[in-house]
């Protein structure tokens, strides 16, 4: 890929307990808000929600295979996987992007273009 491409590389490790479970692989403010009463009460504090932006701009690949966009993925085998988050356009809000993604073991953000990002609150 060229330097112009905007992406994040994540590593995830799946153990026996996590096989065929819904594993959170990416997040958004709206997804966090669904399960968090405190966030629901604070909705007016956030002028721009990022769920639509993330869904429209992000392509997710697991071990180089593009998957349909979803916040969760069911891995059917133990092991290490590479997740590539490719952004078709620059994000404006990265609120909660990886918050709660407990199985991620590393993220490489060196090709992530943050030039337009105005909110990285709770990104990790």
N, C-alpha and C positions, 0 to 999 in steps of 0.2 A: 504494500500500500504506500501511497505517496505521503509526504509530510502534510499535505493539505487535508488528509482524512482526519476526522474527529472521532476518536474512540478511546475506550477504557478497556484494559485487559484485566480480568479477574481470575483468580484461581479459587477453586472450591474443592473441599474434600468431603466425600460422602462415606460414612461408616455404616455398619450393619443396622444401626437404629434408624438411619435416615432413608433407607431404601424404600421406594414407593410411597414416600411421604411427600406432602406439599412443602417444598423448600423455597423460602423467599429468596429470589435472585435479584430483584430490583424493587424499588419502592417509590412512593410519591406522597405528597402531603395528604391527598384525598384517601389513599389506602391506609395511612397511619390514622387519620381521623376516624375512619370507620370503626376502629377498635379501641379508641382512646377518648373517654369522656372529656378529659381536660382539653384536648385539641378541639373537640366539637364546640366547647364553650369559647374558644379563642378564634373561631373562624373569622370573625370580623377584623381581627388583627392582621390578616393576610389578604392583601389586595389582589394577588395573582396566584391562583392555584396552578400546580404544575402537572396534574394528571393527564389532561388532554395533550399538553405539549410533549410529555415523555412518550405517550402512546403514539403520537404522530411522528415523532422525530427519531425514535430509537428502534434499531434492528438488533435482535439478540441472536448470537451464534454460540452454540455449545459444541466444542471440539470441531469448529469450522462448519457446522451444519446450522443453517438458519432455522429458527423455530418461530411459530406464531407468537406474537407478543402476549406475555402473561407475566404477572408479578411472581408467580409460583411455577415450579417445575418438579416433576417426579422423576428422579434418577432411579434406574432399575438395577444398577450395579454399584458395588463399592468402588472407591478409587478417587483419583484426582481428575478434575475436569477443568478445561479452560473455557471461560465465558468471555465473549467479546461483545461489548456494548458499542454499537456503531451509531453515531448521531448524524442523521441526514442533513441537519442544520444545527446551528449553534443554539444551545439551551439558554434560556433567560433565568430560569429558576431551577436550582438543583436541590431544593428543600427535601430532606429525608431520603435522598436517592438510594442510599445503601443502609439506612437505619434499620436495624432488626435483621439484617442478612447475616445470621449467626454462623452459617457454614462457610462463608467466604474466608479464605485464609490470607489472601493478598489482593491488592489492587494496584495496577500500574496506570498512573494518571498522566504520564509524560506526553501523550498525544491527545489529551483532553483540552479542547479550546475553551477557556473560561472567559474569553474577551467580553461576551455579552451577559455573563452570569451576574445577577444582582443579589441572589440569595442562596447561600450554601448552608443555611442553618440546619442542624441535625443531619448533615449529609452522610455521616458515618454512624 
